[in-house]
Amino acid sequence: MKTNKKSIRLNALDIAIIVAICAAIFAVGFKFLIAKPAAANDRAQITYELYVAEIRESSLPFFVQGDAVYDDESGNFIGTLSSFESRPAKTLMQRQDGTVSEHTVQGKVDLVLTITAEAVTRTEGFYAQGIRHVAPGAVIQVHTPKVTVVGTVRNLTELAS
């Protein structure tokens, strides 16, 4: 008597389909069961300064208080320009005798932009509008409707709610 046993053989395509189905189930479960959107208490109002070194003095009219500020990488809104302050750009120069002195750079200014934004608080810190990580010392590129700049974040403070 002969028994008819069928063996199950999986090929690469079958395995790929099974893996894809398991990944989809995991992704849906993660989205609805584990990942939680930021709660209201995870949100904060922040203000920070963006220090922009040595930009052309002729660029100053392009900065307008109240303008929207956008993350240059994603293009998303990340805050509002509350104020800005410029001062003559300075640089250090070494003299022939080895001493170092500070000199003003002609036609250039250092600019401090003060940006106010709603932020999401995560373990890594603040994310402006939940998008751009904002931390002291971080270098970010932003743009307003009229100009694009690269600056260093400093003086980050959480505003009282």
Helices and strands as residue ranges (DSSP letters): H 12-29, I 30-34, G 40-42, E 43-56, G 57-62, E 68-71, E 77-94, E 100-122, E 125-128, E 132-134, E 139-143, E 148-158
